[in-house]
Amino acid sequence: MNDLTLIGYEPSVYTRSVRMALHAKSVPYTFTQVDPFQEDGQAALVGVHPFGRVPVLIHQDIRIYETTAILEYLDTQFTSVPLMPQAGLPRARVTQVQSIADNYVYSNLVRGVFSNGVFLPHLGLDANLSALNAGLAAAPRVLDALEEIAQEGHALTGHGVTLAECHLGPMIAYFSMYAEARDMVQSRPGLARWCAALTTMDAFLSTRPDIVHQIEKVI
């Protein structure tokens, strides 16, 4: 019997981050879909997440929210497949990638570029072109920082799943669905190699949101 429940929204990059970690560790869990952008979703999150967001992990009588906290809990609680390097510098680089993802990738590359360049147009909704252009303008600086880490060879190596892949992978995948953004990634050889490896990893492939399949059918 599963004693682990993940409350999340399938299109959410952060929900996918946690699902990738669970898959990489072969940890069974129950997935409860909640759309935090809908009124009934917000009602379902009352008493579960104080800010009405996803994901939320429930393990027996323990409830954890915030993706970084969930990922750290999973990696220390279920130790069969470690997702953090043991050595100091590689471990620091993985944490650094996670921080870059949260602070710079999500706002610019996901909310700015993917949401306005891919997601909203797919739904037939008006995009915020200012936000799209701002995201594209910010992207080279963000990608250059990640490229430096990939080239260094302590994280984003493509040799296996770490918390860096779980945290950053879903975001870069969404960003790369926009043609100009994809070209930016491919022009950076370290990131391009990492992305190519990422797309072969079972934890990544097995957690692909349905929205990706839907969008790919029309682009």
Biotite code that builds the C-alpha atoms (Angstrom):
import biotite.structure as struc

atoms = struc.array([
    struc.Atom([0.000, 0.000, 0.000], chain_id="A", res_id=1, res_name="MET", atom_name="CA", element="C"),
    struc.Atom([1.344, 3.432, -0.962], chain_id="A", res_id=2, res_name="ASN", atom_name="CA", element="C"),
    struc.Atom([1.928, 5.738, 1.971], chain_id="A", res_id=3, res_name="ASP", atom_name="CA", element="C"),
    struc.Atom([3.174, 8.537, -0.278], chain_id="A", res_id=4, res_name="LEU", atom_name="CA", element="C"),
    struc.Atom([0.861, 10.989, -2.032], chain_id="A", res_id=5, res_name="THR", atom_name="CA", element="C"),
    struc.Atom([1.883, 13.762, -4.382], chain_id="A", res_id=6, res_name="LEU", atom_name="CA", element="C"),
    struc.Atom([-0.641, 16.539, -4.866], chain_id="A", res_id=7, res_name="ILE", atom_name="CA", element="C"),
    struc.Atom([0.182, 18.401, -8.041], chain_id="A", res_id=8, res_name="GLY", atom_name="CA", element="C"),
    struc.Atom([-0.826, 19.813, -11.391], chain_id="A", res_id=9, res_name="TYR", atom_name="CA", element="C"),
    struc.Atom([0.513, 17.791, -14.314], chain_id="A", res_id=10, res_name="GLU", atom_name="CA", element="C"),
    struc.Atom([1.583, 20.748, -16.523], chain_id="A", res_id=11, res_name="PRO", atom_name="CA", element="C"),
    struc.Atom([3.490, 22.321, -13.610], chain_id="A", res_id=12, res_name="SER", atom_name="CA", element="C"),
    struc.Atom([7.269, 22.214, -13.980], chain_id="A", res_id=13, res_name="VAL", atom_name="CA", element="C"),
    struc.Atom([7.608, 21.852, -10.228], chain_id="A", res_id=14, res_name="TYR", atom_name="CA", element="C"),
    struc.Atom([5.183, 18.948, -10.090], chain_id="A", res_id=15, res_name="THR", atom_name="CA", element="C"),
    struc.Atom([7.198, 17.271, -12.834], chain_id="A", res_id=16, res_name="ARG", atom_name="CA", element="C"),
    struc.Atom([10.412, 17.902, -10.882], chain_id="A", res_id=17, res_name="SER", atom_name="CA", element="C"),
    struc.Atom([9.086, 15.866, -7.979], chain_id="A", res_id=18, res_name="VAL", atom_name="CA", element="C"),
    struc.Atom([7.680, 13.171, -10.250], chain_id="A", res_id=19, res_name="ARG", atom_name="CA", element="C"),
    struc.Atom([11.076, 12.821, -11.935], chain_id="A", res_id=20, res_name="MET", atom_name="CA", element="C"),
    struc.Atom([12.750, 12.284, -8.565], chain_id="A", res_id=21, res_name="ALA", atom_name="CA", element="C"),
    struc.Atom([10.153, 9.715, -7.529], chain_id="A", res_id=22, res_name="LEU", atom_name="CA", element="C"),
    struc.Atom([10.543, 7.900, -10.825], chain_id="A", res_id=23, res_name="HIS", atom_name="CA", element="C"),
    struc.Atom([14.340, 7.951, -10.684], chain_id="A", res_id=24, res_name="ALA", atom_name="CA", element="C"),
    struc.Atom([14.189, 6.385, -7.237], chain_id="A", res_id=25, res_name="LYS", atom_name="CA", element="C"),
    struc.Atom([11.442, 3.897, -8.204], chain_id="A", res_id=26, res_name="SER", atom_name="CA", element="C"),
    struc.Atom([9.342, 5.078, -5.262], chain_id="A", res_id=27, res_name="VAL", atom_name="CA", element="C"),
    struc.Atom([5.628, 4.185, -5.603], chain_id="A", res_id=28, res_name="PRO", atom_name="CA", element="C"),
    struc.Atom([3.201, 6.990, -4.922], chain_id="A", res_id=29, res_name="TYR", atom_name="CA", element="C"),
    struc.Atom([-0.347, 8.139, -5.487], chain_id="A", res_id=30, res_name="THR", atom_name="CA", element="C"),
    struc.Atom([-0.768, 11.199, -7.690], chain_id="A", res_id=31, res_name="PHE", atom_name="CA", element="C"),
    struc.Atom([-3.665, 13.529, -6.927], chain_id="A", res_id=32, res_name="THR", atom_name="CA", element="C"),
    struc.Atom([-4.290, 16.092, -9.640], chain_id="A", res_id=33, res_name="GLN", atom_name="CA", element="C"),
    struc.Atom([-5.266, 19.576, -8.444], chain_id="A", res_id=34, res_name="VAL", atom_name="CA", element="C"),
    struc.Atom([-5.434, 22.628, -10.703], chain_id="A", res_id=35, res_name="ASP", atom_name="CA", element="C"),
    struc.Atom([-4.419, 25.566, -8.488], chain_id="A", res_id=36, res_name="PRO", atom_name="CA", element="C"),
    struc.Atom([-5.658, 28.029, -11.115], chain_id="A", res_id=37, res_name="PHE", atom_name="CA", element="C"),
    struc.Atom([-9.264, 26.916, -10.687], chain_id="A", res_id=38, res_name="GLN", atom_name="CA", element="C"),
    struc.Atom([-11.635, 27.730, -7.853], chain_id="A", res_id=39, res_name="GLU", atom_name="CA", element="C"),
    struc.Atom([-12.205, 24.088, -6.958], chain_id="A", res_id=40, res_name="ASP", atom_name="CA", element="C"),
    struc.Atom([-8.441, 23.534, -6.994], chain_id="A", res_id=41, res_name="GLY", atom_name="CA", element="C"),
    struc.Atom([-7.922, 26.342, -4.522], chain_id="A", res_id=42, res_name="GLN", atom_name="CA", element="C"),
    struc.Atom([-10.657, 24.873, -2.344], chain_id="A", res_id=43, res_name="ALA", atom_name="CA", element="C"),
    struc.Atom([-8.874, 21.499, -2.413], chain_id="A", res_id=44, res_name="ALA", atom_name="CA", element="C"),
    struc.Atom([-5.634, 23.121, -1.276], chain_id="A", res_id=45, res_name="LEU", atom_name="CA", element="C"),
    struc.Atom([-7.120, 24.780, 1.804], chain_id="A", res_id=46, res_name="VAL", atom_name="CA", element="C"),
    struc.Atom([-5.377, 23.260, 4.801], chain_id="A", res_id=47, res_name="GLY", atom_name="CA", element="C"),
    struc.Atom([-2.860, 21.549, 2.508], chain_id="A", res_id=48, res_name="VAL", atom_name="CA", element="C"),
    struc.Atom([-0.710, 24.429, 1.274], chain_id="A", res_id=49, res_name="HIS", atom_name="CA", element="C"),
    struc.Atom([-0.865, 27.816, 3.031], chain_id="A", res_id=50, res_name="PRO", atom_name="CA", element="C"),
    struc.Atom([-0.298, 29.666, -0.258], chain_id="A", res_id=51, res_name="PHE", atom_name="CA", element="C"),
    struc.Atom([-2.578, 27.539, -2.407], chain_id="A", res_id=52, res_name="GLY", atom_name="CA", element="C"),
    struc.Atom([0.154, 26.110, -4.638], chain_id="A", res_id=53, res_name="ARG", atom_name="CA", element="C"),
    struc.Atom([1.499, 22.762, -5.783], chain_id="A", res_id=54, res_name="VAL", atom_name="CA", element="C"),
    struc.Atom([3.270, 20.414, -5.392], chain_id="A", res_id=55, res_name="PRO", atom_name="CA", element="C"),
    struc.Atom([2.629, 19.047, -1.936], chain_id="A", res_id=56, res_name="VAL", atom_name="CA", element="C"),
    struc.Atom([4.036, 15.756, -0.694], chain_id="A", res_id=57, res_name="LEU", atom_name="CA", element="C"),
    struc.Atom([2.251, 13.754, 1.994], chain_id="A", res_id=58, res_name="ILE", atom_name="CA", element="C"),
    struc.Atom([4.176, 10.876, 3.550], chain_id="A", res_id=59, res_name="HIS", atom_name="CA", element="C"),
    struc.Atom([2.171, 9.110, 6.233], chain_id="A", res_id=60, res_name="GLN", atom_name="CA", element="C"),
    struc.Atom([1.449, 11.961, 8.672], chain_id="A", res_id=61, res_name="ASP", atom_name="CA", element="C"),
    struc.Atom([4.104, 14.322, 7.248], chain_id="A", res_id=62, res_name="ILE", atom_name="CA", element="C"),
    struc.Atom([3.193, 17.116, 4.833], chain_id="A", res_id=63, res_name="ARG", atom_name="CA", element="C"),
    struc.Atom([5.890, 18.969, 2.903], chain_id="A", res_id=64, res_name="ILE", atom_name="CA", element="C"),
    struc.Atom([5.577, 21.788, 0.392], chain_id="A", res_id=65, res_name="TYR", atom_name="CA", element="C"),
    struc.Atom([8.094, 23.822, -1.625], chain_id="A", res_id=66, res_name="GLU", atom_name="CA", element="C"),
    struc.Atom([9.825, 21.810, -4.334], chain_id="A", res_id=67, res_name="THR", atom_name="CA", element="C"),
    struc.Atom([13.389, 22.079, -3.040], chain_id="A", res_id=68, res_name="THR", atom_name="CA", element="C"),
    struc.Atom([12.293, 20.824, 0.379], chain_id="A", res_id=69, res_name="ALA", atom_name="CA", element="C"),
    struc.Atom([10.350, 17.944, -1.166], chain_id="A", res_id=70, res_name="ILE", atom_name="CA", element="C"),
    struc.Atom([13.293, 16.904, -3.343], chain_id="A", res_id=71, res_name="LEU", atom_name="CA", element="C"),
    struc.Atom([15.707, 17.004, -0.420], chain_id="A", res_id=72, res_name="GLU", atom_name="CA", element="C"),
    struc.Atom([13.309, 14.969, 1.717], chain_id="A", res_id=73, res_name="TYR", atom_name="CA", element="C"),
    struc.Atom([12.905, 12.320, -0.979], chain_id="A", res_id=74, res_name="LEU", atom_name="CA", element="C"),
    struc.Atom([16.635, 12.063, -1.541], chain_id="A", res_id=75, res_name="ASP", atom_name="CA", element="C"),
    struc.Atom([17.401, 11.566, 2.144], chain_id="A", res_id=76, res_name="THR", atom_name="CA", element="C"),
    struc.Atom([14.375, 9.429, 2.989], chain_id="A", res_id=77, res_name="GLN", atom_name="CA", element="C"),
    struc.Atom([14.647, 7.036, 0.035], chain_id="A", res_id=78, res_name="PHE", atom_name="CA", element="C"),
    struc.Atom([18.337, 6.343, -0.380], chain_id="A", res_id=79, res_name="THR", atom_name="CA", element="C"),
    struc.Atom([18.477, 3.495, -2.915], chain_id="A", res_id=80, res_name="SER", atom_name="CA", element="C"),
    struc.Atom([19.332, 5.858, -5.801], chain_id="A", res_id=81, res_name="VAL", atom_name="CA", element="C"),
    struc.Atom([21.104, 9.033, -4.590], chain_id="A", res_id=82, res_name="PRO", atom_name="CA", element="C"),
    struc.Atom([20.239, 12.154, -6.556], chain_id="A", res_id=83, res_name="LEU", atom_name="CA", element="C"),
    struc.Atom([22.915, 14.332, -4.984], chain_id="A", res_id=84, res_name="MET", atom_name="CA", element="C"),
    struc.Atom([26.674, 13.854, -5.486], chain_id="A", res_id=85, res_name="PRO", atom_name="CA", element="C"),
    struc.Atom([28.697, 13.147, -2.372], chain_id="A", res_id=86, res_name="GLN", atom_name="CA", element="C"),
    struc.Atom([31.704, 15.343, -3.189], chain_id="A", res_id=87, res_name="ALA", atom_name="CA", element="C"),
    struc.Atom([31.566, 18.956, -2.103], chain_id="A", res_id=88, res_name="GLY", atom_name="CA", element="C"),
    struc.Atom([31.940, 20.854, -5.392], chain_id="A", res_id=89, res_name="LEU", atom_name="CA", element="C"),
    struc.Atom([29.591, 18.688, -7.499], chain_id="A", res_id=90, res_name="PRO", atom_name="CA", element="C"),
    struc.Atom([27.032, 18.872, -4.689], chain_id="A", res_id=91, res_name="ARG", atom_name="CA", element="C"),
    struc.Atom([27.369, 22.649, -4.572], chain_id="A", res_id=92, res_name="ALA", atom_name="CA", element="C"),
    struc.Atom([26.949, 22.909, -8.342], chain_id="A", res_id=93, res_name="ARG", atom_name="CA", element="C"),
    struc.Atom([23.743, 20.860, -8.257], chain_id="A", res_id=94, res_name="VAL", atom_name="CA", element="C"),
    struc.Atom([22.362, 23.150, -5.560], chain_id="A", res_id=95, res_name="THR", atom_name="CA", element="C"),
    struc.Atom([23.516, 26.144, -7.587], chain_id="A", res_id=96, res_name="GLN", atom_name="CA", element="C"),
    struc.Atom([21.591, 24.888, -10.628], chain_id="A", res_id=97, res_name="VAL", atom_name="CA", element="C"),
    struc.Atom([18.482, 24.461, -8.491], chain_id="A", res_id=98, res_name="GLN", atom_name="CA", element="C"),
    struc.Atom([18.786, 28.021, -7.248], chain_id="A", res_id=99, res_name="SER", atom_name="CA", element="C"),
    struc.Atom([19.332, 29.407, -10.751], chain_id="A", res_id=100, res_name="ILE", atom_name="CA", element="C"),
    struc.Atom([16.269, 27.489, -11.913], chain_id="A", res_id=101, res_name="ALA", atom_name="CA", element="C"),
    struc.Atom([14.073, 28.959, -9.193], chain_id="A", res_id=102, res_name="ASP", atom_name="CA", element="C"),
    struc.Atom([15.359, 32.527, -9.302], chain_id="A", res_id=103, res_name="ASN", atom_name="CA", element="C"),
    struc.Atom([16.073, 33.150, -12.990], chain_id="A", res_id=104, res_name="TYR", atom_name="CA", element="C"),
    struc.Atom([14.912, 30.308, -15.234], chain_id="A", res_id=105, res_name="VAL", atom_name="CA", element="C"),
    struc.Atom([11.338, 29.987, -14.033], chain_id="A", res_id=106, res_name="TYR", atom_name="CA", element="C"),
    struc.Atom([10.396, 33.672, -14.184], chain_id="A", res_id=107, res_name="SER", atom_name="CA", element="C"),
    struc.Atom([12.111, 34.465, -17.478], chain_id="A", res_id=108, res_name="ASN", atom_name="CA", element="C"),
    struc.Atom([12.232, 31.269, -19.498], chain_id="A", res_id=109, res_name="LEU", atom_name="CA", element="C"),
    struc.Atom([9.041, 29.560, -18.323], chain_id="A", res_id=110, res_name="VAL", atom_name="CA", element="C"),
    struc.Atom([6.661, 32.340, -17.290], chain_id="A", res_id=111, res_name="ARG", atom_name="CA", element="C"),
    struc.Atom([8.043, 34.835, -19.773], chain_id="A", res_id=112, res_name="GLY", atom_name="CA", element="C"),
    struc.Atom([8.842, 32.788, -22.880], chain_id="A", res_id=113, res_name="VAL", atom_name="CA", element="C"),
    struc.Atom([6.990, 29.462, -22.688], chain_id="A", res_id=114, res_name="PHE", atom_name="CA", element="C"),
    struc.Atom([3.760, 30.798, -21.216], chain_id="A", res_id=115, res_name="SER", atom_name="CA", element="C"),
    struc.Atom([3.469, 33.673, -23.677], chain_id="A", res_id=116, res_name="ASN", atom_name="CA", element="C"),
    struc.Atom([5.176, 32.163, -26.678], chain_id="A", res_id=117, res_name="GLY", atom_name="CA", element="C"),
    struc.Atom([3.720, 28.637, -26.569], chain_id="A", res_id=118, res_name="VAL", atom_name="CA", element="C"),
    struc.Atom([1.161, 27.854, -23.861], chain_id="A", res_id=119, res_name="PHE", atom_name="CA", element="C"),
    struc.Atom([-1.270, 30.771, -24.099], chain_id="A", res_id=120, res_name="LEU", atom_name="CA", element="C"),
    struc.Atom([-1.306, 30.797, -27.922], chain_id="A", res_id=121, res_name="PRO", atom_name="CA", element="C"),
    struc.Atom([-2.013, 27.053, -27.849], chain_id="A", res_id=122, res_name="HIS", atom_name="CA", element="C"),
    struc.Atom([-5.055, 27.745, -25.678], chain_id="A", res_id=123, res_name="LEU", atom_name="CA", element="C"),
    struc.Atom([-6.183, 30.548, -27.973], chain_id="A", res_id=124, res_name="GLY", atom_name="CA", element="C"),
    struc.Atom([-5.540, 33.156, -25.298], chain_id="A", res_id=125, res_name="LEU", atom_name="CA", element="C"),
    struc.Atom([-3.819, 36.499, -25.671], chain_id="A", res_id=126, res_name="ASP", atom_name="CA", element="C"),
    struc.Atom([-0.110, 36.492, -24.877], chain_id="A", res_id=127, res_name="ALA", atom_name="CA", element="C"),
    struc.Atom([1.779, 39.260, -23.125], chain_id="A", res_id=128, res_name="ASN", atom_name="CA", element="C"),
    struc.Atom([4.310, 40.192, -25.807], chain_id="A", res_id=129, res_name="LEU", atom_name="CA", element="C"),
    struc.Atom([6.195, 42.475, -23.438], chain_id="A", res_id=130, res_name="SER", atom_name="CA", element="C"),
    struc.Atom([6.737, 39.591, -21.023], chain_id="A", res_id=131, res_name="ALA", atom_name="CA", element="C"),
    struc.Atom([7.745, 37.313, -23.910], chain_id="A", res_id=132, res_name="LEU", atom_name="CA", element="C"),
    struc.Atom([10.303, 39.794, -25.210], chain_id="A", res_id=133, res_name="ASN", atom_name="CA", element="C"),
    struc.Atom([11.614, 40.471, -21.707], chain_id="A", res_id=134, res_name="ALA", atom_name="CA", element="C"),
    struc.Atom([12.073, 36.747, -21.173], chain_id="A", res_id=135, res_name="GLY", atom_name="CA", element="C"),
    struc.Atom([13.931, 36.363, -24.451], chain_id="A", res_id=136, res_name="LEU", atom_name="CA", element="C"),
    struc.Atom([16.149, 39.324, -23.589], chain_id="A", res_id=137, res_name="ALA", atom_name="CA", element="C"),
    struc.Atom([17.000, 37.840, -20.182], chain_id="A", res_id=138, res_name="ALA", atom_name="CA", element="C"),
    struc.Atom([17.563, 34.323, -21.507], chain_id="A", res_id=139, res_name="ALA", atom_name="CA", element="C"),
    struc.Atom([21.159, 34.609, -22.830], chain_id="A", res_id=140, res_name="PRO", atom_name="CA", element="C"),
    struc.Atom([22.522, 35.659, -19.454], chain_id="A", res_id=141, res_name="ARG", atom_name="CA", element="C"),
    struc.Atom([20.698, 32.808, -17.729], chain_id="A", res_id=142, res_name="VAL", atom_name="CA", element="C"),
    struc.Atom([21.768, 30.248, -20.307], chain_id="A", res_id=143, res_name="LEU", atom_name="CA", element="C"),
    struc.Atom([25.371, 31.441, -20.194], chain_id="A", res_id=144, res_name="ASP", atom_name="CA", element="C"),
    struc.Atom([25.458, 30.812, -16.445], chain_id="A", res_id=145, res_name="ALA", atom_name="CA", element="C"),
    struc.Atom([24.140, 27.285, -16.981], chain_id="A", res_id=146, res_name="LEU", atom_name="CA", element="C"),
    struc.Atom([26.528, 26.721, -19.883], chain_id="A", res_id=147, res_name="GLU", atom_name="CA", element="C"),
    struc.Atom([29.483, 27.565, -17.657], chain_id="A", res_id=148, res_name="GLU", atom_name="CA", element="C"),
    struc.Atom([28.349, 24.934, -15.156], chain_id="A", res_id=149, res_name="ILE", atom_name="CA", element="C"),
    struc.Atom([27.745, 22.340, -17.869], chain_id="A", res_id=150, res_name="ALA", atom_name="CA", element="C"),
    struc.Atom([31.178, 22.951, -19.386], chain_id="A", res_id=151, res_name="GLN", atom_name="CA", element="C"),
    struc.Atom([32.874, 22.667, -15.995], chain_id="A", res_id=152, res_name="GLU", atom_name="CA", element="C"),
    struc.Atom([31.670, 19.081, -15.717], chain_id="A", res_id=153, res_name="GLY", atom_name="CA", element="C"),
    struc.Atom([30.512, 18.772, -12.096], chain_id="A", res_id=154, res_name="HIS", atom_name="CA", element="C"),
    struc.Atom([26.778, 19.145, -12.806], chain_id="A", res_id=155, res_name="ALA", atom_name="CA", element="C"),
    struc.Atom([24.587, 19.029, -15.923], chain_id="A", res_id=156, res_name="LEU", atom_name="CA", element="C"),
    struc.Atom([26.895, 16.325, -17.238], chain_id="A", res_id=157, res_name="THR", atom_name="CA", element="C"),
    struc.Atom([24.167, 14.197, -18.798], chain_id="A", res_id=158, res_name="GLY", atom_name="CA", element="C"),
    struc.Atom([25.558, 11.091, -17.105], chain_id="A", res_id=159, res_name="HIS", atom_name="CA", element="C"),
    struc.Atom([22.535, 10.461, -14.930], chain_id="A", res_id=160, res_name="GLY", atom_name="CA", element="C"),
    struc.Atom([19.663, 11.963, -12.984], chain_id="A", res_id=161, res_name="VAL", atom_name="CA", element="C"),
    struc.Atom([20.501, 14.325, -10.136], chain_id="A", res_id=162, res_name="THR", atom_name="CA", element="C"),
    struc.Atom([18.365, 16.959, -8.461], chain_id="A", res_id=163, res_name="LEU", atom_name="CA", element="C"),
    struc.Atom([19.727, 19.369, -11.094], chain_id="A", res_id=164, res_name="ALA", atom_name="CA", element="C"),
    struc.Atom([18.038, 17.345, -13.849], chain_id="A", res_id=165, res_name="GLU", atom_name="CA", element="C"),
    struc.Atom([14.830, 17.113, -11.826], chain_id="A", res_id=166, res_name="CYS", atom_name="CA", element="C"),
    struc.Atom([14.721, 20.827, -11.066], chain_id="A", res_id=167, res_name="HIS", atom_name="CA", element="C"),
    struc.Atom([15.966, 22.354, -14.308], chain_id="A", res_id=168, res_name="LEU", atom_name="CA", element="C"),
    struc.Atom([14.940, 19.747, -16.877], chain_id="A", res_id=169, res_name="GLY", atom_name="CA", element="C"),
    struc.Atom([11.192, 20.472, -16.989], chain_id="A", res_id=170, res_name="PRO", atom_name="CA", element="C"),
    struc.Atom([11.868, 24.204, -17.284], chain_id="A", res_id=171, res_name="MET", atom_name="CA", element="C"),
    struc.Atom([14.378, 23.954, -20.124], chain_id="A", res_id=172, res_name="ILE", atom_name="CA", element="C"),
    struc.Atom([12.083, 21.502, -21.910], chain_id="A", res_id=173, res_name="ALA", atom_name="CA", element="C"),
    struc.Atom([9.233, 24.021, -21.888], chain_id="A", res_id=174, res_name="TYR", atom_name="CA", element="C"),
    struc.Atom([11.524, 26.895, -22.862], chain_id="A", res_id=175, res_name="PHE", atom_name="CA", element="C"),
    struc.Atom([12.888, 24.912, -25.812], chain_id="A", res_id=176, res_name="SER", atom_name="CA", element="C"),
    struc.Atom([9.424, 24.481, -27.288], chain_id="A", res_id=177, res_name="MET", atom_name="CA", element="C"),
    struc.Atom([9.703, 28.064, -28.549], chain_id="A", res_id=178, res_name="TYR", atom_name="CA", element="C"),
    struc.Atom([11.796, 28.054, -31.738], chain_id="A", res_id=179, res_name="ALA", atom_name="CA", element="C"),
    struc.Atom([13.985, 31.056, -30.935], chain_id="A", res_id=180, res_name="GLU", atom_name="CA", element="C"),
    struc.Atom([14.560, 29.715, -27.438], chain_id="A", res_id=181, res_name="ALA", atom_name="CA", element="C"),
    struc.Atom([15.507, 26.286, -28.754], chain_id="A", res_id=182, res_name="ARG", atom_name="CA", element="C"),
    struc.Atom([18.121, 27.897, -30.993], chain_id="A", res_id=183, res_name="ASP", atom_name="CA", element="C"),
    struc.Atom([19.579, 29.696, -27.961], chain_id="A", res_id=184, res_name="MET", atom_name="CA", element="C"),
    struc.Atom([20.004, 26.397, -26.125], chain_id="A", res_id=185, res_name="VAL", atom_name="CA", element="C"),
    struc.Atom([21.447, 24.571, -29.111], chain_id="A", res_id=186, res_name="GLN", atom_name="CA", element="C"),
    struc.Atom([24.041, 27.302, -29.676], chain_id="A", res_id=187, res_name="SER", atom_name="CA", element="C"),
    struc.Atom([25.597, 26.476, -26.310], chain_id="A", res_id=188, res_name="ARG", atom_name="CA", element="C"),
    struc.Atom([27.389, 23.117, -26.694], chain_id="A", res_id=189, res_name="PRO", atom_name="CA", element="C"),
    struc.Atom([27.450, 22.152, -23.020], chain_id="A", res_id=190, res_name="GLY", atom_name="CA", element="C"),
    struc.Atom([23.738, 22.772, -22.589], chain_id="A", res_id=191, res_name="LEU", atom_name="CA", element="C"),
    struc.Atom([22.966, 21.168, -25.944], chain_id="A", res_id=192, res_name="ALA", atom_name="CA", element="C"),
    struc.Atom([24.786, 17.981, -24.907], chain_id="A", res_id=193, res_name="ARG", atom_name="CA", element="C"),
    struc.Atom([22.985, 17.963, -21.582], chain_id="A", res_id=194, res_name="TRP", atom_name="CA", element="C"),
    struc.Atom([19.577, 18.458, -23.217], chain_id="A", res_id=195, res_name="CYS", atom_name="CA", element="C"),
    struc.Atom([20.240, 15.641, -25.666], chain_id="A", res_id=196, res_name="ALA", atom_name="CA", element="C"),
    struc.Atom([21.079, 13.326, -22.770], chain_id="A", res_id=197, res_name="ALA", atom_name="CA", element="C"),
    struc.Atom([18.103, 14.543, -20.727], chain_id="A", res_id=198, res_name="LEU", atom_name="CA", element="C"),
    struc.Atom([15.658, 13.556, -23.449], chain_id="A", res_id=199, res_name="THR", atom_name="CA", element="C"),
    struc.Atom([16.838, 9.935, -23.228], chain_id="A", res_id=200, res_name="THR", atom_name="CA", element="C"),
    struc.Atom([16.434, 9.624, -19.462], chain_id="A", res_id=201, res_name="MET", atom_name="CA", element="C"),
    struc.Atom([13.499, 7.470, -18.408], chain_id="A", res_id=202, res_name="ASP", atom_name="CA", element="C"),
    struc.Atom([12.613, 9.726, -15.478], chain_id="A", res_id=203, res_name="ALA", atom_name="CA", element="C"),
    struc.Atom([12.204, 12.585, -17.947], chain_id="A", res_id=204, res_name="PHE", atom_name="CA", element="C"),
    struc.Atom([10.357, 10.650, -20.632], chain_id="A", res_id=205, res_name="LEU", atom_name="CA", element="C"),
    struc.Atom([7.966, 8.938, -18.225], chain_id="A", res_id=206, res_name="SER", atom_name="CA", element="C"),
    struc.Atom([6.804, 12.207, -16.668], chain_id="A", res_id=207, res_name="THR", atom_name="CA", element="C"),
    struc.Atom([6.073, 14.088, -19.888], chain_id="A", res_id=208, res_name="ARG", atom_name="CA", element="C"),
    struc.Atom([2.902, 16.168, -19.428], chain_id="A", res_id=209, res_name="PRO", atom_name="CA", element="C"),
    struc.Atom([-0.012, 15.575, -21.794], chain_id="A", res_id=210, res_name="ASP", atom_name="CA", element="C"),
    struc.Atom([0.075, 19.271, -22.753], chain_id="A", res_id=211, res_name="ILE", atom_name="CA", element="C"),
    struc.Atom([3.442, 18.682, -24.442], chain_id="A", res_id=212, res_name="VAL", atom_name="CA", element="C"),
    struc.Atom([1.957, 15.983, -26.677], chain_id="A", res_id=213, res_name="HIS", atom_name="CA", element="C"),
    struc.Atom([-0.992, 18.239, -27.503], chain_id="A", res_id=214, res_name="GLN", atom_name="CA", element="C"),
    struc.Atom([1.208, 21.196, -28.444], chain_id="A", res_id=215, res_name="ILE", atom_name="CA", element="C"),
    struc.Atom([3.612, 19.075, -30.486], chain_id="A", res_id=216, res_name="GLU", atom_name="CA", element="C"),
    struc.Atom([0.733, 17.891, -32.656], chain_id="A", res_id=217, res_name="LYS", atom_name="CA", element="C"),
    struc.Atom([0.147, 21.434, -33.909], chain_id="A", res_id=218, res_name="VAL", atom_name="CA", element="C"),
    struc.Atom([3.666, 22.880, -34.161], chain_id="A", res_id=219, res_name="ILE", atom_name="CA", element="C"),
])
